[in-house]
Amino acid sequence: MKDNLRSEYDLTKLKKVGRGKYYKQAMAGTNLVLVDADLAKVFPDSASVNRALRALCDAAGKSTQPLRRSIKKSAHRKRSAA
């Protein structure tokens, strides 16, 4: 393989970049799921998968919103019980 870098580049001054250096940042908040090849043809991207899963949740009567507890209600219950 021919070295085609310019002679003014000093490779000894470059910082070493570790493999997977930004892996954690890239995956933060990401859920990775493997889809079988036959389904990948039908659902080619994450948007199509998300639409299908939301439709399934709607059909099953399941909410896609996370359950939230009110801090005020919990604090009120504790005071009422005391």
C-alpha positions in Angstrom: 0.0 0.0 0.0 1.4 3.4 -1.0 1.7 6.1 1.7 0.1 9.2 0.2 0.3 11.4 3.3 2.1 14.7 3.0 5.5 14.8 4.6 4.4 17.7 6.9 2.0 15.5 8.8 3.5 14.3 12.0 1.6 11.2 13.0 3.4 11.0 16.3 1.6 14.1 17.5 -1.9 12.7 16.9 -3.8 11.5 19.9 -4.8 7.8 19.9 -8.5 7.3 19.3 -9.8 4.3 21.2 -12.2 1.9 19.5 -15.7 2.7 20.7 -14.7 6.0 22.2 -18.2 7.5 21.6 -20.2 4.3 21.9 -21.9 5.3 25.2 -22.9 8.7 23.9 -24.2 7.3 20.7 -26.3 4.6 22.5 -27.6 6.8 25.3 -31.4 6.6 25.2 -31.3 4.1 22.3 -32.9 0.7 22.4 -31.5 -1.7 19.8 -33.6 -4.6 18.6 -32.7 -7.1 15.9 -35.4 -7.6 13.4 -35.6 -10.8 11.3 -34.7 -10.4 7.6 -38.3 -10.9 6.4 -39.6 -8.2 8.7 -36.8 -5.8 7.8 -38.2 -5.8 4.2 -41.5 -4.7 5.5 -40.1 -2.3 8.1 -37.0 -0.7 6.6 -36.4 2.0 9.2 -37.1 2.9 12.8 -40.0 5.2 11.9 -42.0 2.4 10.3 -41.3 0.1 13.2 -42.4 2.7 15.7 -45.6 3.4 13.7 -46.5 -0.3 13.7 -45.8 -0.8 17.4 -47.9 2.3 18.3 -50.7 0.9 16.2 -50.4 -2.4 17.9 -50.5 -0.7 21.3 -53.6 1.3 20.3 -55.3 -1.9 19.1 -54.5 -3.6 22.4 -55.7 -0.6 24.4 -52.2 0.0 25.9 -50.8 3.4 26.4 -47.3 4.3 25.0 -47.0 7.1 27.6 -45.0 6.2 30.8 -47.0 6.0 34.0 -46.5 9.1 36.1 -47.2 9.4 39.8 -48.1 12.8 41.2 -45.8 13.8 44.0 -48.6 16.0 45.4 -51.0 13.0 45.7 -48.3 10.8 47.3 -47.4 13.5 49.8 -51.1 14.1 50.5 -51.7 10.4 51.2 -48.8 10.2 53.6 -50.1 13.2 55.5 -53.7 11.8 55.6 -52.5 8.5 56.9 -50.5 10.1 59.8 
